[in-house]
Amino acid sequence: MRILLVEDDDMIAEAVTLALRDHAYAVDRIANGLAVSGTLQDSDYQAVLLDLGLPGRDGLEVLRRLRL
């Protein structure tokens, strides 16, 4: 399973990434809300873990744009 982690805090992102990889998940990370839409359009992810308080575009706005 391939997961996109959208998290701007390095410590949180590292901990979540390590935990997921320990369970054999492939994890990619983005730290800025502006880059999420393009990444999701160009890649095949089975899940997205999305921080709501992101720089550039907050997580709620990311979700609104994905729903359109």
PDB file of N, CA, C and O in Angstrom:
ATOM      1  N   MET A   1       0.848  -1.179   0.000  1.00  0.00           N
ATOM      2  CA  MET A   1       0.000   0.000   0.000  1.00  0.00           C
ATOM      3  C   MET A   1       0.890   1.237   0.000  1.00  0.00           C
ATOM      4  O   MET A   1       1.876   1.305   0.734  1.00  0.00           O
ATOM      5  N   ARG A   2       0.536   2.202  -0.821  1.00  0.00           N
ATOM      6  CA  ARG A   2       1.291   3.445  -0.917  1.00  0.00           C
ATOM      7  C   ARG A   2       0.495   4.577  -0.273  1.00  0.00           C
ATOM      8  O   ARG A   2      -0.676   4.786  -0.590  1.00  0.00           O
ATOM      9  N   ILE A   3       1.150   5.305   0.638  1.00  0.00           N
ATOM     10  CA  ILE A   3       0.497   6.362   1.415  1.00  0.00           C
ATOM     11  C   ILE A   3       1.204   7.688   1.189  1.00  0.00           C
ATOM     12  O   ILE A   3       2.433   7.749   1.153  1.00  0.00           O
ATOM     13  N   LEU A   4       0.422   8.745   1.038  1.00  0.00           N
ATOM     14  CA  LEU A   4       0.965  10.095   0.980  1.00  0.00           C
ATOM     15  C   LEU A   4       0.771  10.739   2.344  1.00  0.00           C
ATOM     16  O   LEU A   4      -0.356  10.864   2.823  1.00  0.00           O
ATOM     17  N   LEU A   5       1.851  11.142   2.957  1.00  0.00           N
ATOM     18  CA  LEU A   5       1.818  11.847   4.240  1.00  0.00           C
ATOM     19  C   LEU A   5       2.016  13.331   3.966  1.00  0.00           C
ATOM     20  O   LEU A   5       3.043  13.740   3.425  1.00  0.00           O
ATOM     21  N   VAL A   6       1.029  14.130   4.341  1.00  0.00           N
ATOM     22  CA  VAL A   6       1.101  15.579   4.158  1.00  0.00           C
ATOM     23  C   VAL A   6       1.227  16.182   5.550  1.00  0.00           C
ATOM     24  O   VAL A   6       0.238  16.341   6.266  1.00  0.00           O
ATOM     25  N   GLU A   7       2.455  16.514   5.919  1.00  0.00           N
ATOM     26  CA  GLU A   7       2.768  16.970   7.279  1.00  0.00           C
ATOM     27  C   GLU A   7       3.956  17.921   7.226  1.00  0.00           C
ATOM     28  O   GLU A   7       4.989  17.593   6.642  1.00  0.00           O
ATOM     29  N   ASP A   8       3.816  19.107   7.838  1.00  0.00           N
ATOM     30  CA  ASP A   8       4.899  20.083   7.819  1.00  0.00           C
ATOM     31  C   ASP A   8       5.856  19.958   9.004  1.00  0.00           C
ATOM     32  O   ASP A   8       6.960  20.499   8.946  1.00  0.00           O
ATOM     33  N   ASP A   9       5.480  19.282  10.048  1.00  0.00           N
ATOM     34  CA  ASP A   9       6.340  19.125  11.219  1.00  0.00           C
ATOM     35  C   ASP A   9       7.279  17.936  10.998  1.00  0.00           C
ATOM     36  O   ASP A   9       6.829  16.798  10.863  1.00  0.00           O
ATOM     37  N   ASP A  10       8.590  18.212  10.964  1.00  0.00           N
ATOM     38  CA  ASP A  10       9.575  17.170  10.663  1.00  0.00           C
ATOM     39  C   ASP A  10       9.565  16.021  11.667  1.00  0.00           C
ATOM     40  O   ASP A  10       9.681  14.861  11.271  1.00  0.00           O
ATOM     41  N   MET A  11       9.430  16.318  12.940  1.00  0.00           N
ATOM     42  CA  MET A  11       9.445  15.265  13.958  1.00  0.00           C
ATOM     43  C   MET A  11       8.231  14.347  13.827  1.00  0.00           C
ATOM     44  O   MET A  11       8.360  13.126  13.912  1.00  0.00           O
ATOM     45  N   ILE A  12       7.066  14.928  13.622  1.00  0.00           N
ATOM     46  CA  ILE A  12       5.860  14.122  13.452  1.00  0.00           C
ATOM     47  C   ILE A  12       5.965  13.288  12.175  1.00  0.00           C
ATOM     48  O   ILE A  12       5.660  12.096  12.174  1.00  0.00           O
ATOM     49  N   ALA A  13       6.392  13.918  11.107  1.00  0.00           N
ATOM     50  CA  ALA A  13       6.507  13.212   9.827  1.00  0.00           C
ATOM     51  C   ALA A  13       7.483  12.043   9.923  1.00  0.00           C
ATOM     52  O   ALA A  13       7.214  10.965   9.393  1.00  0.00           O
ATOM     53  N   GLU A  14       8.600  12.247  10.587  1.00  0.00           N
ATOM     54  CA  GLU A  14       9.579  11.172  10.728  1.00  0.00           C
ATOM     55  C   GLU A  14       9.005  10.007  11.540  1.00  0.00           C
ATOM     56  O   GLU A  14       9.169   8.847  11.163  1.00  0.00           O
ATOM     57  N   ALA A  15       8.341  10.309  12.638  1.00  0.00           N
ATOM     58  CA  ALA A  15       7.769   9.260  13.490  1.00  0.00           C
ATOM     59  C   ALA A  15       6.687   8.472  12.745  1.00  0.00           C
ATOM     60  O   ALA A  15       6.659   7.243  12.804  1.00  0.00           O
ATOM     61  N   VAL A  16       5.805   9.177  12.049  1.00  0.00           N
ATOM     62  CA  VAL A  16       4.731   8.502  11.314  1.00  0.00           C
ATOM     63  C   VAL A  16       5.311   7.680  10.168  1.00  0.00           C
ATOM     64  O   VAL A  16       4.886   6.547   9.941  1.00  0.00           O
ATOM     65  N   THR A  17       6.264   8.233   9.457  1.00  0.00           N
ATOM     66  CA  THR A  17       6.894   7.519   8.345  1.00  0.00           C
ATOM     67  C   THR A  17       7.567   6.243   8.820  1.00  0.00           C
ATOM     68  O   THR A  17       7.388   5.188   8.213  1.00  0.00           O
ATOM     69  N   LEU A  18       8.339   6.323   9.895  1.00  0.00           N
ATOM     70  CA  LEU A  18       9.007   5.136  10.422  1.00  0.00           C
ATOM     71  C   LEU A  18       8.003   4.076  10.860  1.00  0.00           C
ATOM     72  O   LEU A  18       8.193   2.891  10.586  1.00  0.00           O
ATOM     73  N   ALA A  19       6.948   4.490  11.532  1.00  0.00           N
ATOM     74  CA  ALA A  19       5.929   3.537  11.982  1.00  0.00           C
ATOM     75  C   ALA A  19       5.257   2.850  10.797  1.00  0.00           C
ATOM     76  O   ALA A  19       5.051   1.637  10.815  1.00  0.00           O
ATOM     77  N   LEU A  20       4.920   3.613   9.785  1.00  0.00           N
ATOM     78  CA  LEU A  20       4.263   3.029   8.613  1.00  0.00           C
ATOM     79  C   LEU A  20       5.206   2.105   7.852  1.00  0.00           C
ATOM     80  O   LEU A  20       4.798   1.031   7.410  1.00  0.00           O
ATOM     81  N   ARG A  21       6.454   2.509   7.697  1.00  0.00           N
ATOM     82  CA  ARG A  21       7.420   1.663   6.988  1.00  0.00           C
ATOM     83  C   ARG A  21       7.718   0.383   7.762  1.00  0.00           C
ATOM     84  O   ARG A  21       7.986  -0.656   7.158  1.00  0.00           O
ATOM     85  N   ASP A  22       7.675   0.447   9.086  1.00  0.00           N
ATOM     86  CA  ASP A  22       7.840  -0.765   9.899  1.00  0.00           C
ATOM     87  C   ASP A  22       6.735  -1.781   9.617  1.00  0.00           C
ATOM     88  O   ASP A  22       6.915  -2.979   9.834  1.00  0.00           O
ATOM     89  N   HIS A  23       5.598  -1.299   9.134  1.00  0.00           N
ATOM     90  CA  HIS A  23       4.478  -2.182   8.789  1.00  0.00           C
ATOM     91  C   HIS A  23       4.374  -2.389   7.278  1.00  0.00           C
ATOM     92  O   HIS A  23       3.314  -2.746   6.763  1.00  0.00           O
ATOM     93  N   ALA A  24       5.479  -2.164   6.581  1.00  0.00           N
ATOM     94  CA  ALA A  24       5.624  -2.457   5.144  1.00  0.00           C
ATOM     95  C   ALA A  24       4.812  -1.550   4.220  1.00  0.00           C
ATOM     96  O   ALA A  24       4.479  -1.954   3.106  1.00  0.00           O
ATOM     97  N   TYR A  25       4.487  -0.329   4.663  1.00  0.00           N
ATOM     98  CA  TYR A  25       3.827   0.634   3.789  1.00  0.00           C
ATOM     99  C   TYR A  25       4.884   1.481   3.078  1.00  0.00           C
ATOM    100  O   TYR A  25       5.921   1.806   3.655  1.00  0.00           O
ATOM    101  N   ALA A  26       4.614   1.827   1.844  1.00  0.00           N
ATOM    102  CA  ALA A  26       5.442   2.786   1.120  1.00  0.00           C
ATOM    103  C   ALA A  26       4.899   4.172   1.454  1.00  0.00           C
ATOM    104  O   ALA A  26       3.693   4.406   1.361  1.00  0.00           O
ATOM    105  N   VAL A  27       5.782   5.090   1.841  1.00  0.00           N
ATOM    106  CA  VAL A  27       5.351   6.412   2.288  1.00  0.00           C
ATOM    107  C   VAL A  27       6.101   7.496   1.532  1.00  0.00           C
ATOM    108  O   VAL A  27       7.328   7.473   1.440  1.00  0.00           O
ATOM    109  N   ASP A  28       5.352   8.440   0.996  1.00  0.00           N
ATOM    110  CA  ASP A  28       5.912   9.659   0.414  1.00  0.00           C
ATOM    111  C   ASP A  28       5.420  10.816   1.265  1.00  0.00           C
ATOM    112  O   ASP A  28       4.333  10.758   1.840  1.00  0.00           O
ATOM    113  N   ARG A  29       6.227  11.869   1.341  1.00  0.00           N
ATOM    114  CA  ARG A  29       5.859  13.000   2.193  1.00  0.00           C
ATOM    115  C   ARG A  29       5.884  14.310   1.421  1.00  0.00           C
ATOM    116  O   ARG A  29       6.749  14.551   0.579  1.00  0.00           O
ATOM    117  N   ILE A  30       4.906  15.140   1.739  1.00  0.00           N
ATOM    118  CA  ILE A  30       4.856  16.523   1.260  1.00  0.00           C
ATOM    119  C   ILE A  30       4.686  17.395   2.494  1.00  0.00           C
ATOM    120  O   ILE A  30       3.936  17.045   3.406  1.00  0.00           O
ATOM    121  N   ALA A  31       5.380  18.533   2.529  1.00  0.00           N
ATOM    122  CA  ALA A  31       5.317  19.407   3.699  1.00  0.00           C
ATOM    123  C   ALA A  31       4.510  20.680   3.459  1.00  0.00           C
ATOM    124  O   ALA A  31       4.329  21.475   4.381  1.00  0.00           O
ATOM    125  N   ASN A  32       4.022  20.884   2.235  1.00  0.00           N
ATOM    126  CA  ASN A  32       3.330  22.125   1.906  1.00  0.00           C
ATOM    127  C   ASN A  32       1.999  21.819   1.225  1.00  0.00           C
ATOM    128  O   ASN A  32       1.943  21.017   0.293  1.00  0.00           O
ATOM    129  N   GLY A  33       0.948  22.450   1.684  1.00  0.00           N
ATOM    130  CA  GLY A  33      -0.386  22.210   1.140  1.00  0.00           C
ATOM    131  C   GLY A  33      -0.545  22.553  -0.322  1.00  0.00           C
ATOM    132  O   GLY A  33      -1.419  21.995  -0.985  1.00  0.00           O
ATOM    133  N   LEU A  34       0.268  23.452  -0.850  1.00  0.00           N
ATOM    134  CA  LEU A  34       0.149  23.847  -2.255  1.00  0.00           C
ATOM    135  C   LEU A  34       0.538  22.721  -3.208  1.00  0.00           C
ATOM    136  O   LEU A  34       0.057  22.681  -4.341  1.00  0.00           O
ATOM    137  N   ALA A  35       1.395  21.812  -2.769  1.00  0.00           N
ATOM    138  CA  ALA A  35       1.905  20.759  -3.648  1.00  0.00           C
ATOM    139  C   ALA A  35       1.025  19.510  -3.680  1.00  0.00           C
ATOM    140  O   ALA A  35       1.270  18.613  -4.487  1.00  0.00           O
ATOM    141  N   VAL A  36       0.022  19.433  -2.835  1.00  0.00           N
ATOM    142  CA  VAL A  36      -0.753  18.195  -2.696  1.00  0.00           C
ATOM    143  C   VAL A  36      -1.552  17.866  -3.951  1.00  0.00           C
ATOM    144  O   VAL A  36      -1.491  16.733  -4.430  1.00  0.00           O
ATOM    145  N   SER A  37      -2.280  18.797  -4.483  1.00  0.00           N
ATOM    146  CA  SER A  37      -3.164  18.513  -5.619  1.00  0.00           C
ATOM    147  C   SER A  37      -2.407  17.944  -6.808  1.00  0.00           C
ATOM    148  O   SER A  37      -2.821  16.937  -7.382  1.00  0.00           O
ATOM    149  N   GLY A  38      -1.313  18.573  -7.179  1.00  0.00           N
ATOM    150  CA  GLY A  38      -0.519  18.084  -8.302  1.00  0.00           C
ATOM    151  C   GLY A  38       0.053  16.710  -8.052  1.00  0.00           C
ATOM    152  O   GLY A  38       0.093  15.876  -8.956  1.00  0.00           O
ATOM    153  N   THR A  39       0.495  16.468  -6.837  1.00  0.00           N
ATOM    154  CA  THR A  39       1.057  15.165  -6.488  1.00  0.00           C
ATOM    155  C   THR A  39      -0.005  14.080  -6.563  1.00  0.00           C
ATOM    156  O   THR A  39       0.262  12.988  -7.064  1.00  0.00           O
ATOM    157  N   LEU A  40      -1.200  14.365  -6.075  1.00  0.00           N
ATOM    158  CA  LEU A  40      -2.274  13.370  -6.106  1.00  0.00           C
ATOM    159  C   LEU A  40      -2.735  13.083  -7.535  1.00  0.00           C
ATOM    160  O   LEU A  40      -3.145  11.961  -7.834  1.00  0.00           O
ATOM    161  N   GLN A  41      -2.673  14.059  -8.403  1.00  0.00           N
ATOM    162  CA  GLN A  41      -3.075  13.850  -9.789  1.00  0.00           C
ATOM    163  C   GLN A  41      -2.053  13.016 -10.549  1.00  0.00           C
ATOM    164  O   GLN A  41      -2.405  12.279 -11.470  1.00  0.00           O
ATOM    165  N   ASP A  42      -0.779  13.135 -10.158  1.00  0.00           N
ATOM    166  CA  ASP A  42       0.303  12.462 -10.873  1.00  0.00           C
ATOM    167  C   ASP A  42       0.639  11.084 -10.316  1.00  0.00           C
ATOM    168  O   ASP A  42       1.413  10.359 -10.940  1.00  0.00           O
ATOM    169  N   SER A  43       0.094  10.697  -9.180  1.00  0.00           N
ATOM    170  CA  SER A  43       0.483   9.448  -8.524  1.00  0.00           C
ATOM    171  C   SER A  43      -0.730   8.652  -8.075  1.00  0.00           C
ATOM    172  O   SER A  43      -1.853   9.154  -8.022  1.00  0.00           O
ATOM    173  N   ASP A  44      -0.465   7.393  -7.753  1.00  0.00           N
ATOM    174  CA  ASP A  44      -1.527   6.485  -7.321  1.00  0.00           C
ATOM    175  C   ASP A  44      -1.329   6.133  -5.850  1.00  0.00           C
ATOM    176  O   ASP A  44      -0.532   5.256  -5.517  1.00  0.00           O
ATOM    177  N   TYR A  45      -2.059   6.822  -4.973  1.00  0.00           N
ATOM    178  CA  TYR A  45      -1.989   6.558  -3.534  1.00  0.00           C
ATOM    179  C   TYR A  45      -3.270   5.878  -3.082  1.00  0.00           C
ATOM    180  O   TYR A  45      -4.360   6.206  -3.550  1.00  0.00           O
ATOM    181  N   GLN A  46      -3.127   4.921  -2.165  1.00  0.00           N
ATOM    182  CA  GLN A  46      -4.292   4.250  -1.608  1.00  0.00           C
ATOM    183  C   GLN A  46      -4.828   4.989  -0.384  1.00  0.00           C
ATOM    184  O   GLN A  46      -5.981   4.796   0.002  1.00  0.00           O
ATOM    185  N   ALA A  47      -3.990   5.841   0.232  1.00  0.00           N
ATOM    186  CA  ALA A  47      -4.416   6.614   1.402  1.00  0.00           C
ATOM    187  C   ALA A  47      -3.618   7.908   1.479  1.00  0.00           C
ATOM    188  O   ALA A  47      -2.484   7.992   1.008  1.00  0.00           O
ATOM    189  N   VAL A  48      -4.242   8.912   2.086  1.00  0.00           N
ATOM    190  CA  VAL A  48      -3.581  10.193   2.328  1.00  0.00           C
ATOM    191  C   VAL A  48      -3.772  10.539   3.801  1.00  0.00           C
ATOM    192  O   VAL A  48      -4.898  10.573   4.298  1.00  0.00           O
ATOM    193  N   LEU A  49      -2.666  10.793   4.494  1.00  0.00           N
ATOM    194  CA  LEU A  49      -2.718  11.287   5.876  1.00  0.00           C
ATOM    195  C   LEU A  49      -2.436  12.775   5.802  1.00  0.00           C
ATOM    196  O   LEU A  49      -1.340  13.186   5.421  1.00  0.00           O
ATOM    197  N   LEU A  50      -3.418  13.578   6.162  1.00  0.00           N
ATOM    198  CA  LEU A  50      -3.380  15.007   5.893  1.00  0.00           C
ATOM    199  C   LEU A  50      -3.426  15.829   7.173  1.00  0.00           C
ATOM    200  O   LEU A  50      -4.385  15.744   7.940  1.00  0.00           O
ATOM    201  N   ASP A  51      -2.384  16.623   7.400  1.00  0.00           N
ATOM    202  CA  ASP A  51      -2.351  17.588   8.500  1.00  0.00           C
ATOM    203  C   ASP A  51      -3.286  18.739   8.130  1.00  0.00           C
ATOM    204  O   ASP A  51      -3.272  19.196   6.987  1.00  0.00           O
ATOM    205  N   LEU A  52      -4.083  19.205   9.060  1.00  0.00           N
ATOM    206  CA  LEU A  52      -5.009  20.294   8.755  1.00  0.00           C
ATOM    207  C   LEU A  52      -4.358  21.662   8.810  1.00  0.00           C
ATOM    208  O   LEU A  52      -4.847  22.595   8.174  1.00  0.00           O
ATOM    209  N   GLY A  53      -3.263  21.811   9.555  1.00  0.00           N
ATOM    210  CA  GLY A  53      -2.594  23.102   9.682  1.00  0.00           C
ATOM    211  C   GLY A  53      -1.312  23.159   8.867  1.00  0.00           C
ATOM    212  O   GLY A  53      -0.215  23.085   9.422  1.00  0.00           O
ATOM    213  N   LEU A  54      -1.444  23.288   7.564  1.00  0.00           N
ATOM    214  CA  LEU A  54      -0.285  23.278   6.660  1.00  0.00           C
ATOM    215  C   LEU A  54       0.072  24.676   6.180  1.00  0.00           C
ATOM    216  O   LEU A  54      -0.798  25.543   6.094  1.00  0.00           O
ATOM    217  N   PRO A  55       1.338  24.902   5.866  1.00  0.00           N
ATOM    218  CA  PRO A  55       1.710  26.172   5.226  1.00  0.00           C
ATOM    219  C   PRO A  55       1.281  26.156   3.760  1.00  0.00           C
ATOM    220  O   PRO A  55       1.178  25.096   3.143  1.00  0.00           O
ATOM    221  N   GLY A  56       1.040  27.320   3.226  1.00  0.00           N
ATOM    222  CA  GLY A  56       0.669  27.437   1.823  1.00  0.00           C
ATOM    223  C   GLY A  56      -0.821  27.277   1.587  1.00  0.00           C
ATOM    224  O   GLY A  56      -1.462  28.167   1.028  1.00  0.00           O
ATOM    225  N   ARG A  57      -1.371  26.165   2.001  1.00  0.00           N
ATOM    226  CA  ARG A  57      -2.809  25.889   1.876  1.00  0.00           C
ATOM    227  C   ARG A  57      -3.157  24.907   2.978  1.00  0.00           C
ATOM    228  O   ARG A  57      -2.597  23.811   3.027  1.00  0.00           O
ATOM    229  N   ASP A  58      -4.064  25.276   3.859  1.00  0.00           N
ATOM    230  CA  ASP A  58      -4.365  24.390   4.983  1.00  0.00           C
ATOM    231  C   ASP A  58      -5.094  23.135   4.507  1.00  0.00           C
ATOM    232  O   ASP A  58      -5.634  23.094   3.402  1.00  0.00           O
ATOM    233  N   GLY A  59      -5.098  22.126   5.357  1.00  0.00           N
ATOM    234  CA  GLY A  59      -5.664  20.833   5.010  1.00  0.00           C
ATOM    235  C   GLY A  59      -7.129  20.865   4.633  1.00  0.00           C
ATOM    236  O   GLY A  59      -7.556  20.108   3.761  1.00  0.00           O
ATOM    237  N   LEU A  60      -7.911  21.727   5.271  1.00  0.00           N
ATOM    238  CA  LEU A  60      -9.329  21.828   4.910  1.00  0.00           C
ATOM    239  C   LEU A  60      -9.508  22.363   3.497  1.00  0.00           C
ATOM    240  O   LEU A  60     -10.380  21.900   2.763  1.00  0.00           O
ATOM    241  N   GLU A  61      -8.697  23.326   3.118  1.00  0.00           N
ATOM    242  CA  GLU A  61      -8.767  23.843   1.750  1.00  0.00           C
ATOM    243  C   GLU A  61      -8.313  22.787   0.749  1.00  0.00           C
ATOM    244  O   GLU A  61      -8.881  22.681  -0.338  1.00  0.00           O
ATOM    245  N   VAL A  62      -7.307  22.012   1.101  1.00  0.00           N
ATOM    246  CA  VAL A  62      -6.867  20.903   0.245  1.00  0.00           C
ATOM    247  C   VAL A  62      -8.030  19.948   0.002  1.00  0.00           C
ATOM    248  O   VAL A  62      -8.282  19.552  -1.136  1.00  0.00           O
ATOM    249  N   LEU A  63      -8.737  19.578   1.066  1.00  0.00           N
ATOM    250  CA  LEU A  63      -9.889  18.671   0.920  1.00  0.00           C
ATOM    251  C   LEU A  63     -10.988  19.282   0.067  1.00  0.00           C
ATOM    252  O   LEU A  63     -11.578  18.594  -0.765  1.00  0.00           O
ATOM    253  N   ARG A  64     -11.271  20.560   0.261  1.00  0.00           N
ATOM    254  CA  ARG A  64     -12.296  21.226  -0.555  1.00  0.00           C
ATOM    255  C   ARG A  64     -11.927  21.150  -2.047  1.00  0.00           C
ATOM    256  O   ARG A  64     -12.776  20.855  -2.889  1.00  0.00           O
ATOM    257  N   ARG A  65     -10.687  21.412  -2.350  1.00  0.00           N
ATOM    258  CA  ARG A  65     -10.258  21.395  -3.754  1.00  0.00           C
ATOM    259  C   ARG A  65     -10.258  19.984  -4.345  1.00  0.00           C
ATOM    260  O   ARG A  65     -10.521  19.812  -5.535  1.00  0.00           O
ATOM    261  N   LEU A  66      -9.970  18.993  -3.536  1.00  0.00           N
ATOM    262  CA  LEU A  66      -9.992  17.613  -4.018  1.00  0.00           C
ATOM    263  C   LEU A  66     -11.398  17.136  -4.333  1.00  0.00           C
ATOM    264  O   LEU A  66     -11.593  16.284  -5.200  1.00  0.00           O
ATOM    265  N   ARG A  67     -12.366  17.677  -3.636  1.00  0.00           N
ATOM    266  CA  ARG A  67     -13.759  17.261  -3.829  1.00  0.00           C
ATOM    267  C   ARG A  67     -14.347  17.825  -5.118  1.00  0.00           C
ATOM    268  O   ARG A  67     -15.350  17.301  -5.603  1.00  0.00           O
ATOM    269  N   LEU A  68     -13.766  18.864  -5.682  1.00  0.00           N
ATOM    270  CA  LEU A  68     -14.317  19.502  -6.898  1.00  0.00           C
ATOM    271  C   LEU A  68     -14.053  18.685  -8.127  1.00  0.00           C
ATOM    272  O   LEU A  68     -14.448  19.077  -9.225  1.00  0.00           O
TER     273      LEU A  68
END
